[in-house]
Amino acid sequence: MIALLSSMRSGRGFVNDLAQLGGGRRSWEGRVAQPALVIASRRDGSVPYGHSVELARTLPRAELVDSEAAGHFVWFGPDRNRIEQLITAFLAQGATAGGG
């Protein structure tokens, strides 16, 4: 399992995913109206932190949260309680705003 997870790197795949959405980032960013919570760890070996920064920068109502997790699984990180509280608050905020 470790070997499998170690070999899974998105690399340029993220940029390709954005391009496949139809003409690149600009064609879809204006259509995303809901808030987004982007949670990432700078120590994640699976997804470069820059991808999360770019996603949060691109989405008009995104908030980027740094996790102290050693990898991609932020719910196993030392700050999992803080992350859980942020997610709960984010979801409650959407519910009170009628965001569903």
Residue pairs with C-beta under 8 A, 6 or more apart in sequence:
5 46
6 45
8 46
9 45
9 46
10 46
10 47
10 48
10 51
11 48
14 47
14 48
14 51
14 54
18 24
18 25
21 27
21 28
22 28
25 58
29 58
29 59
29 60
30 60
32 59
32 60
32 61
33 60
33 61
34 61
34 94
34 99
35 61
35 62
35 63
35 90
35 93
35 94
35 99
36 55
36 56
36 59
36 61
36 62
36 63
37 62
37 63
37 65
37 86
37 87
37 90
38 52
38 55
38 56
38 59
38 62
38 63
38 64
38 65
39 52
39 65
39 67
39 74
39 83
39 86
39 87
40 47
40 49
40 51
40 52
40 53
40 64
40 65
40 66
40 67
40 74
41 49
41 66
41 67
41 68
41 69
41 70
41 71
41 72
41 74
41 77
42 49
42 66
43 68
43 69
43 70
43 71
44 69
44 71
44 72
45 71
45 72
46 71
46 72
47 72
52 64
53 64
55 62
56 62
56 63
56 64
63 90
65 83
65 86
67 74
67 77
67 79
67 83
68 77
68 78
68 79
69 75
69 76
69 77
69 78
69 79
69 80
70 76
70 77
74 80
74 83
75 83
75 84
77 83
93 99
94 100
